[in-house]
Amino acid sequence: MAASFTDPNDPRGRSVAVANIDAPDGAARALQRKLQAQGYGNVWIADLPRGPAPATLIVGQSGVALATVQQDLGYGQTQVAGGAQGADVTVLLGHDTPAP
């Protein structure tokens, strides 16, 4: 029974969308690979409109999960808000994203 329990605050068991809003080309794919290597099982690239975004924004409904993603990324700001459709957490890569 314990094997089927997932911690609702642990984003590694949740759907994580990554969107390149104002980051260098290839940054979304590089972050997808990084998160997968850290144990995130459901990371996908969201096709969202590009535009000016000075900072990376990590959005979703669980503040604890957002803080964990932020810690794993090492940058970005968190905000409890909606994100990409079908995602529990969405990472909107901004201009502060390191080049891949």
N, C-alpha and C positions, 0 to 999 in steps of 0.2 A: 504494500500500500504506500509506503514512503516513497517508492520510486516514481509513483504517478503524481506526487505532490510537487507543485511549482510555486516558488515564492513570488507573489504578485509584485514585489518590489525589485525583483531581479530581472533586468531587461534582457539577459542572455537567453531566456526562454520565450521572449516576446518578439513580435514583428517589428523590425527596425528599418525604416526607409531612409535613404541618404539621397539628398538632392543638391546638385551643384548650382548655387544661386549666383555667387560672385567669386568663385575659387578658381585656381589654375586648372586647365584642362587635365583630365585624368585623376583629379583629386577624389571624386566620388568613388571611382573604382578602387583606388588605393585604400580609401577608408573602409570600403566593403571588405576587402581582403584582410585588413588589420583587425576589424571587429570579428570576422570569422575565425581568425587565428587565436583570438582571445576567448573563444567559446560561444560567440553569438551564432545561433543556429539558423535564424531566418532574417537575413539582411538582404535588402534589395535596393536597386537604384530607382528613384522616382523621377519622372519626367515633369519637372515643374518649370515655370517661366524663369529665365535669368533676369537679373537686375541688380542695382546697387545694394550691397549688403556689407557694411563694414565689419560686422562680427558674425561668427557662426552662432546659430540659435538652435537649441535642442528643445523640442516641444513635445508635449504629450500630457496625459492626465495624472500620472503618478510622479510627484515631486521627488520621491526617493529614487525611483528608476532613472529619472532625468539626471539626478546628481551622480548616479553610478556611471551612466554613459559619459557625462562630462569628465569624470575622473579618468575613465578609460581613454578618452580622447586626449586629455591634457590641455584643452582649450575650449572656448565657447561659453555661451551664457545659456541658462535654462529658463524656461517659461512654461507654466501650466496653461496649455492652449491646444487647440486641434491642430493636426498636421495632415500629412498625406493620407488619402483615403485608404483604409485597410491596415494602417500602421498604428501600433501602440506608441511608438516613439519615432519622431522624424528629426533628422539632423539636416539643417539647412546650412550648407557650407557657405561661409562668407569670405570676405577679402583677407581675413586673418588666418585662413587655412594654409598650412605649409605646402609648398610645391611637392608633388610626388617624386 
